[in-house]
Amino acid sequence: MACGRAAPEPPNLVLISIDTLRADRVSVARPEGAPPAAPTTPRLDAWARAHASVFRQAIAQAPWTLPSHASLLTGLDPLRHATNRSFHALPAELPTLAETLRARGYFTAALTGGGWLDPAYGLARGFERYESWGQAGQGDAEWERHAEQAVAWLDALPRPFLLFVHTYDVHDFPRATRLPPNTPDDERARLYDAAVAHMDAHLGPLLARLASEPLRSRTAVVITSDHGEALGEPAETGARDYGHGSLRDPVLRVPLLVSLPADAAYLPPRVRALARHVDTQVRLIDVAPTLLELAGARPDVGPLAGDAALDGASLVPLLRAQPLTAVRPAMSYFARPGFGLALRDGLRFKYRLDDAALAPPATGGAGAAPRETLFDLAADPAETRDLASTSAAAAALRARARRLLERHAAGFALTLRAGAGDEVIVLRGALLQHGAPTSPDASVLRRVADDAGEIAVPTRQARALLLQPAGDLRLELQVAGVTTTLEAQDAGTRGVTLAFDGRAWRLSGANAARCRARVCVEAAWRGVGAPAARATAVADPGLRERLRALGYVQ
Ligand SMILES: [Zn+2]
């Protein structure tokens, strides 16, 4: 019913990420029907039973720390935030959860284990206080002390606050890569479980403080992980998986526990946590929209987001035990050779598209042919039997994957270089097509360079560039590390079309010929793992003349 209640008080928000924590190692988060296992998280279990809703089908959007946290802290899929490769940073134009909350008057603070959460990678943006305990590439060896520090911050931070806590305590168990290769799997699992128990023991005081007043009444808490860890599960290749470099379920399934403020004055009207367990598929990208809704804040996705809002959606309806009108598919992405994306329909099937066009090698090589696989998770939870060629479910998921790719591959950038790597000009375009363009000529862009050296792209429909150099053309194309040389003779008379056919860039409309000018073009898909190129002014007058002769600048 409508009521005259005053606007709710903004709640404190606490987000805890326990790096590398498998869903099945948190007893209360274990899926229905999973075989029993020794309890490893007694303190987390007790806190969850008393205070939290437990999501038992939560999926990470990436299998490693940097892109998964980028999704957690923005609500965006990896193809959208484009922070998918080592040492890439979150694009500056994408707002973070912390920025949005800070603009709403929240004090934003973070205590992290560093490494891929080092401020260099952009995830610290929006935090007024951000402490990283580790160096890049190192873990958090002192979780006990850091958990105590988090408790001290809970008591001292101005309210309302967002506190983000991250630890590598579980991640730094003796990893498969550091153990002798003949280490038995049960020994690996024992070491992993011991690390989980160690993490849980020192999480205890932090949970106790969150459960005590006044924090319990005023604070929403989310506890999750960025990815799991494979401990020797059989892979479809017949080999066994170790670590977290795959798109298989021991890596993608994560725990997700959500506790709302006990005092209704700190909640939006009619929001109550009724669900104890939620078995609907949810995703890490849903966490940021959930916290924003609880804070009464609207997400601001910035100028490059097009017509879409955040990729994630608030979990508040599920906390209220309201069924969703439609299952939310969960996409996960891994930008490494041999991988690509995984798409779960949330009901039964998991589709994978591993394609060098999606995850090209870092250097050289054309990559392997695209490979599709489909697993029936109900009948084959270990993902060992590929049904892509036999199941009718493959077509629907394939189509959905292509739609997601089209939605997310929001554009590309071309950086022209001449010789020694001088950046001279940036062309920005849009590339929506994954697969062969049906009609490249219909969506050709004509070159319109402005003074800043950028080519304006009028629509999001473009799949090709029309180049009209004043003579012959030779392009060395580097697309995410793969180099292709393209040559065209007397290209200026008709122009040549530079088009991406889903696997490679090609020139059409001209003949291969001698080269009169050399320009190296580095192309990058915005949104598929490459950092945004920056427009820079032409520095070298001679080079500018050559580019003018080629027709690139006016
Ligand atoms: Zn991680």
Residues whose N, C-alpha, C, O or C-beta is under 5 A from the ligand:
A	BS01	ZN	D19 T20 W64 T65 D226
